[in-house]
Amino acid sequence: MIQTVEAMIDRSGRLRLLQPVVLPVMRRAFVTILDDEPELNALEMAMLSEPALAVDWNTAEEDEAWSHLAQLPSL
């Protein structure tokens, strides 16, 4: 059965499907890149931004800046 699912491709070429896909075995796929820009919701925008933000966030300096939050009691 052929399925069509919506996906996003970031500037680095990473493909993210916008809905889960469950297949019984590995399948081939074709990707058609459309000429229009997507309308992103907040979750999609966050997912696409995470790799770029991780470069700045995953540093010793950031860990030190936010270390005071680790001392707060958990709820």
N, C-alpha and C positions, 0 to 999 in steps of 0.2 A: 504494500500500500504506500503510495506517495503522499508525503505530508509537507505542508508549507508552514514554517514557523518564523516569527519575526525575530530579528537579532540586531545587535549593534556592533559595529566595528570601530575600534578607537584608532587614533592616528598611528599607533604602532602596529596595527593590523590584528590585534587581539579580538577575537570573536566572542560575544556573549549572547547566549540565547535568552530571550525575554520570558520564556516559559519553560518548565521542565519537559524533557523529552525522554521517554522510556522506550528502549528498543530491546528486542530479544537477543540480538547479536549485532556486531559492528555492521554499519551500513556506509555506503558512499553518499556524498552529498555534493550538490552544486550550490555555489554562493553567487547570487546576483546582487551587485552593488548598485543601489538606486542613486539618482542624481539629486535627491532632495535631502535636506537636513531633518533629522528626527525631532519630534516634540518630546522632550524628556520630562518625566516626572521626577520628583525628588529622589526616590530610591534609585532609579536608573542613573541619575546624575551622580549620586554618591558612589555607586558601583564603578562607574567609568572614571571618576576622579581619584579613587583610592590608590592606584599604583603611583600616580604622580605625587600625591600628598605623602605617601609612605616614605619617599626619598627624604623629605624634610622632617617627618615625624619620628622615624625610627633612628634616632641618634641619641648618644649619651647626654647631650645638652638638653634635649627635650625630656628625657627620663628624669634628669635632675630638676628641671623646672616644674614638673608635675609630681615629684616624689612626695610632697606634703599630702596629696590626696590618698596615698597608700596608708597613711596613718589614721584615716577616718574609720570609725566603727562601721561594720557592714550592717545593713538593715535586714 
